[in-house]
């Protein structure tokens, strides 16, 4: 069966596996205090252009999110997110379990705007409500859309004006940075965000994320918070080794080439489906595509392809999600398009 289920359903890029195998017999210190993690952190600092930032290697995205938010906020403070945002919709109340409310607003194309955030600030404004203190974004968003530099700058200006933190979930940051529509760089993110992470799990690593913190007060005793939240990985070097392999070569590294390949495969899927007259839920310029197909066609495709039904059937049609990754093969994409064309003609 050909999988378009997720960009983490496959294992790691061969270069990552080679690095893990080559260092397997090494003895190193634990908990991310090893030479590989230090070197990977230095590589990331150079890429983001901030030698003063803190870099922490986290096991996964949810771990990064709950640890960062719990460290940044006081007990009565909350975080504003789009209703489709991962921390609100797909993390099983993990943020609320830390004692912080997620204030969900209906995003525009999966994105927040200053006006939408201002509405939340107006609604939750006194000591009887959870005080908004942080804006949470995803880049790319959960529906594959992107914030451009002007949009992110506007949110940064709002944060500065209203005393808010800006945190960016980068689970699919590789896909965002290599999208044809992207106009943001890692140094831009370091200037505009208070914290963000570079996702490895969904971009060619076995697991792991690199969390970058730009505000010293958030980073204060952050390793204590990692330990308290159950995120301190004894064999931390396994994440550091992977990020060394992913970022070797800087802007020409596997991290960026793997993401660019995933985007290219998704673009071919979209163009092929558009040629067949397929409609979509929005327009994603990254590695997630959301075609709307007749229910009988979806049922037949599920016999040969693994994907996610994004929303319930309505009027005989089902939106599905197709996700490409570092290992998606061109022939897999063409097989899907060929089969879809046959089914649509039937």
C-alpha angles and dihedrals in degrees: 000000000000113000127220091153100112144335091246098051092092126064126254131300112272091246090058092048091048090053092049092049093046092053097036097107096045120116111221139162115271139239096045094302094118134108094254093057091045091051094046090049090051090051090052093047090055092049094050092042096232117111089179097061123105119236121199125181112224130192096233146343098270090050090051092048099048093043095048095045094046091049095048102045135066116232094264096046127100141197127237116222139164112264088246091050116127096237090054103038108025110029101075095238093306093144092047088051088064088057098258124117121226108221105208122203129181104263127212108243088344091306138111123231129196089253092055092049091048089057090056091047090052093050098046103043114124141053092275093065135058102267115235109236105153140043115215120204135173122216108223095021125233089267095047099257126135139227110226124214094263092052094048091046090053090053091047090053090051090051092051091048096046101034098249133145119235115216124181123202106215101186087132098023091127091060090047096050093049097044116119088234097051120114098170129096132198091255087053090054090049089055097043104038133061090210138355138161136226108225118226101167092068095037114057101299126110088231140324143089132220110226115203118199119193100177116076093208091059091047093051106123089344093153088059088056092048089054093045092051092051094248102116106113114209093208091047092152088075088071094042092052090052094051091047088057094043095051101036104124096030113230090007093052131124090259091067100032092051092051092045089053091051090051092049091052091049091049091054090050092051096046091048092050093045089055087056091053096254118158125216143211096248127318117287119193092190139064098294120081127184112199121178111224138176110271094239089053091051091051092052094046090053089065091065107020134051114222142134127264099226099195137007121276114275125184091346096307132103128200110221133187122231116190126188126199144185091286100045109127124218090231090056090055092048091048090054093048093047092051092045091052091053093049094047091052094049 
